[in-house]
Amino acid sequence: MNDDILFELRGALGLVTLNRPQALNAFTLDMYRRLDPVLRAWESDPAVAAVAIQGAGDRAFCAGGDIRAIYEAGRSRKHQGSGPDPGLTRDFFREEYRLIRRVHRYAKPYIAIIDGITMGGGAGMALNGATRVATERTVFAMPENGIGLFPDVGATRFLNACPGRVGRYLGLTGARLGAADTLYCGLATHFIPTDRLEALLEGLARGEGADAFAADPGPPPLKARQAEIDRLYAADTVEEIVAGLDDETRKAVLSASPTSLKIFLRQMTVGRGYDLDAALKLEFRISQHVMAGHDFYEGVRALIVDRDRKPNWRPATLAEIDGAAVDAYFAPLGAGELDFD
């Protein structure tokens, strides 16, 4: 029996544990497929009052989706001259996004315990739910531009909902946030120290809520930088934003895929005010164009597979990417658009 994802009932609580600590609890497509029917069953079970999701180990809630598997599938098809795998490179995103929508619309309390690293697909399964519990070990980031992807899993909505231009800052830089900043940004709803998490689960099993276990994480560092971030990230183009950054931040931003950076800024502009359904449909459209391109496979090769950290982006500079090139990533997919059951 595959034990990558575990399910148990504790009193009135349905508890999900992502059980791949060696892979920072990254989601595989099989894990999404096993989770979906369980969430459906618990939602209709009168004996289940709430659902909580946590990660195994003390390093991560979930570091994202199984990017390596998507890379291998798409790369194999490309080498055969037939383009990216029409199954995994489509189905992974489609099924992941549909499950995220289920979490967002869940009829019972859904509590994500974002203890440790929370990125990518992990953020999608946590931040789109009603209750998001941060701890002193929480590390949130959306670093997808660095591998030639883009911040997705509903980021169009939840990054745009951050104060001022903080969402742009997070997406363009891949900056990491701790607990206090995740609360400040509205990404988390509660701070609960790790030594209180077991008490939280016991309380949820008795039908209690998270409020009784919440504590103060201290002042958020981002708050003091809010005015500066709003000024630096207000421009309409990536080139203008980058020009105003200090040397260290500029270098970090420009190490990412130039195409991904431009996609992300357009995504945030187009999707401002989108609800989750609209955000996921937009992101699915972009994802399928990205899967048919170059930078995702090169980024994963350079940062995850070969780890030489020397991606050969194509195009290599922001100046080589005009508006029409960005437009192509937002083009309709026809019959291939994301739909919801």
C-alpha positions in Angstrom: 0.0 0.0 0.0 1.4 3.4 -1.0 2.0 5.3 2.2 3.0 8.7 0.6 -0.2 10.1 2.0 -2.0 8.9 5.2 -5.6 9.3 6.3 -7.0 8.8 9.8 -10.0 9.8 11.9 -9.4 11.3 15.3 -12.7 11.8 16.9 -14.5 14.4 14.8 -11.3 15.2 12.9 -10.3 13.8 9.5 -6.5 14.1 9.4 -4.4 14.0 6.3 -0.6 13.6 6.6 1.7 14.1 3.6 4.2 11.4 4.2 7.2 12.0 2.0 9.6 13.8 4.4 12.6 12.8 2.3 11.1 14.8 -0.6 9.9 17.6 1.6 6.4 16.1 1.3 6.1 17.1 -2.4 2.8 16.1 -4.0 2.7 13.4 -6.7 -0.2 13.0 -9.0 -1.1 9.8 -7.2 -1.3 11.6 -3.9 -3.7 14.2 -5.4 -5.8 11.3 -6.8 -5.9 9.5 -3.5 -6.8 12.6 -1.5 -9.7 13.8 -3.7 -12.1 10.9 -2.9 -11.3 11.1 0.8 -12.1 14.8 1.0 -15.3 14.1 -0.8 -16.2 11.3 1.6 -15.4 13.3 4.7 -17.3 16.3 3.5 -20.5 14.2 3.3 -19.8 12.3 6.5 -21.8 13.7 9.5 -19.3 12.2 11.9 -16.5 14.4 10.5 -16.6 18.0 11.8 -13.4 19.3 10.3 -10.4 18.2 8.2 -6.8 19.1 8.9 -3.7 18.5 6.6 -0.1 18.4 7.8 3.3 17.3 6.6 5.4 14.5 8.1 8.8 15.4 9.7 9.9 18.7 11.0 11.3 20.3 7.8 8.3 20.9 5.5 4.5 21.0 5.2 5.0 20.6 1.5 7.6 22.0 -0.8 5.5 21.8 -4.0 4.5 19.3 -6.6 6.5 16.5 -8.2 8.3 18.8 -10.7 10.9 16.1 -11.5 8.2 13.7 -12.8 6.6 16.4 -15.0 10.1 17.3 -16.3 10.9 13.6 -17.1 7.6 13.1 -18.9 7.8 16.3 -21.0 11.5 15.8 -21.7 11.0 12.3 -22.9 8.3 13.4 -25.4 10.4 16.3 -26.6 13.4 13.9 -27.3 11.0 11.7 -29.3 10.0 14.8 -31.4 6.4 14.6 -30.3 6.3 17.5 -27.8 5.5 17.4 -24.1 3.7 14.4 -22.7 0.0 15.0 -23.4 -0.9 13.1 -20.2 1.1 14.1 -17.2 2.0 17.7 -18.3 -1.8 18.3 -18.7 -3.3 16.0 -16.1 -1.0 17.0 -13.2 -2.0 20.6 -13.4 -5.6 19.9 -14.2 -6.2 17.5 -11.3 -4.1 19.6 -8.9 -6.1 22.8 -9.7 -9.4 21.0 -9.4 -8.4 19.7 -6.0 -7.3 23.2 -4.9 -10.8 24.4 -5.9 -12.4 21.7 -3.8 -10.3 22.8 -0.8 -11.3 26.5 -1.4 -15.0 25.6 -1.5 -14.9 22.9 1.3 -18.1 22.8 3.2 -16.4 22.0 6.5 -13.5 23.7 8.4 -10.3 22.9 6.5 -7.2 23.5 8.5 -3.7 23.5 6.9 -0.8 23.3 9.3 2.0 25.0 7.4 4.8 23.9 9.7 8.1 24.2 7.8 8.7 24.8 4.1 5.5 25.7 2.2 6.0 26.4 -1.5 4.4 25.8 -4.8 1.8 23.0 -4.7 2.0 23.0 -0.9 1.0 26.6 -0.9 -1.9 25.8 -3.2 -3.3 23.1 -0.9 -2.8 25.3 2.2 -3.4 28.9 1.3 -6.7 28.4 -0.6 -8.3 26.8 2.5 -10.2 28.6 5.2 -7.7 28.2 8.1 -3.9 28.4 7.7 -1.8 27.7 10.8 1.8 29.0 10.7 4.4 28.0 13.3 7.9 29.3 14.2 9.3 26.9 11.5 7.1 28.2 8.7 9.0 29.2 5.5 6.7 30.4 2.7 7.9 31.2 -0.8 6.8 31.1 -4.4 10.2 30.6 -6.3 8.8 29.1 -9.5 10.3 31.8 -11.8 13.7 30.4 -10.9 12.9 27.1 -12.6 11.2 28.6 -15.7 7.7 28.1 -14.4 5.6 30.8 -12.7 3.7 31.2 -9.4 0.5 29.3 -9.9 -1.8 27.2 -7.7 -4.0 30.2 -7.2 -1.2 32.7 -6.6 -2.9 35.1 -9.0 -5.5 35.5 -6.3 -3.6 35.1 -3.0 -0.5 37.1 -4.0 -2.7 39.9 -5.4 -4.5 39.9 -2.0 -1.3 40.7 -0.2 -0.8 44.3 1.1 0.2 46.8 -1.6 2.8 45.5 -4.0 4.0 42.7 -1.7 2.6 40.0 -4.0 4.7 41.3 -6.9 7.8 41.4 -4.6 7.2 37.8 -3.5 6.7 36.5 -7.0 9.6 38.3 -8.7 12.2 37.7 -6.0 11.1 34.4 -4.5 11.6 35.9 -1.1 10.9 33.7 1.9 8.6 34.7 4.7 8.3 33.6 8.3 5.2 33.2 10.4 4.7 36.9 11.4 4.9 38.0 7.7 2.6 35.3 6.5 0.0 36.6 9.0 0.6 40.2 7.9 0.1 39.2 4.3 -3.1 37.3 5.0 -1.5 34.1 3.8 -1.8 32.5 7.3 -4.8 33.0 9.7 -3.2 31.8 12.9 0.2 31.4 14.6 0.5 28.4 16.8 3.9 27.2 18.2 5.0 23.7 17.3 4.7 22.5 20.9 1.0 23.3 20.8 0.2 21.5 17.5 -0.7 18.2 19.2 -3.0 20.1 21.5 -4.5 21.8 18.4 -5.2 18.4 16.8 -6.8 17.1 20.0 -8.9 20.2 20.2 -10.0 19.8 16.6 -10.9 16.2 17.3 -13.2 17.4 20.1 -14.9 19.9 17.7 -13.0 23.0 18.9 -11.6 25.6 16.6 -8.0 26.9 16.1 -8.6 30.3 17.9 -8.1 28.9 21.4 -4.6 27.8 20.5 -3.4 30.9 18.7 -0.4 33.0 19.9 1.4 36.2 18.9 4.3 35.6 16.4 5.7 39.1 17.1 6.1 42.0 14.7 6.2 41.3 11.0 9.4 42.6 9.3 7.6 43.3 6.1 5.4 45.9 7.7 8.4 48.2 8.2 9.3 47.8 4.5 5.8 48.2 3.1 6.2 51.7 1.7 9.6 50.8 0.1 8.2 47.7 -1.5 5.2 49.6 -2.8 7.5 52.1 -4.4 10.0 49.6 -5.9 7.4 47.2 -7.4 4.9 49.7 -8.7 6.2 50.0 -12.3 4.4 48.4 -15.3 7.3 46.5 -16.7 9.9 44.1 -15.2 12.7 46.2 -16.7 11.5 49.3 -14.8 11.2 47.3 -11.6 14.6 45.7 -11.9 16.3 49.1 -12.6 15.2 50.4 -9.2 16.5 47.5 -7.2 19.7 47.2 -5.3 22.5 45.2 -6.9 22.0 42.1 -4.8 18.2 41.9 -5.3 18.6 42.8 -9.0 21.0 39.9 -9.5 18.7 37.5 -7.7 15.7 38.5 -9.8 17.7 38.3 -13.1 18.9 34.8 -12.3 15.3 33.6 -13.0 13.8 32.9 -16.4 13.3 36.3 -18.2 10.2 34.8 -19.8 8.8 33.7 -16.5 9.3 37.1 -14.9 7.4 38.8 -17.7 4.6 36.1 -17.5 4.3 36.7 -13.8 4.0 40.4 -14.0 1.4 40.2 -16.7 -0.5 37.5 -14.8 -0.6 39.7 -11.7 -1.9 42.7 -13.7 -4.5 40.7 -15.7 -5.6 38.7 -12.7 -6.0 41.5 -10.2 -9.4 41.0 -8.6 -9.9 37.5 -9.9 -11.6 34.9 -7.8 -10.0 31.5 -7.5 -11.9 29.9 -10.4 -10.8 32.7 -12.8 -7.2 32.5 -11.4 -6.9 28.8 -11.9 -8.3 28.9 -15.4 -5.8 31.6 -16.3 -2.9 29.7 -14.7 -3.8 26.4 -16.4 -3.8 28.2 -19.7 -0.3 29.6 -19.0 0.9 26.3 -17.6 0.2 24.4 -20.9 2.0 27.0 -23.0 5.0 26.8 -20.6 5.0 23.0 -20.8 5.3 23.3 -24.6 8.3 25.7 -24.3 11.9 25.5 -23.3 12.6 27.3 -20.0 10.8 25.0 -17.6 12.8 22.0 -18.7 16.1 23.9 -18.7 15.4 25.4 -15.3 14.6 22.0 -13.7 17.7 20.5 -15.4 19.9 23.3 -14.0 18.5 23.6 -10.5 17.2 20.1 -9.7 18.6 17.5 -12.0 22.2 18.4 -12.9 22.4 21.1 -10.2 25.0 23.2 -12.1 22.8 26.3 -11.4 23.6 27.6 -14.9 20.3 27.6 -16.8 20.5 28.5 -20.5 17.3 30.5 -20.7 15.8 31.1 -24.2 15.4 34.1 -24.7 18.3 34.9 -22.4 17.4 38.6 -21.6 14.3 40.6 -20.8 15.1 42.9 -23.8 14.5 40.0 -26.2 11.0 39.3 -25.0 8.3 41.7 -26.5 4.7 42.0 -25.7 3.6 39.5 -28.5 5.9 36.8 -27.0 4.2 37.3 -23.6 0.8 37.3 -25.2 1.4 33.8 -26.6 1.4 32.4 -23.1 -2.1 33.8 -22.4 -3.6 32.5 -25.7 -6.8 30.4 -25.4 -6.4 26.6 -25.5 -9.7 25.9 -27.2 -11.1 22.6 -26.2 -8.1 22.1 -23.8 -9.1 24.9 -21.4 -9.5 24.0 -17.7 -13.1 23.1 -16.7 -14.5 22.1 -13.3 -16.7 19.1 -12.6 
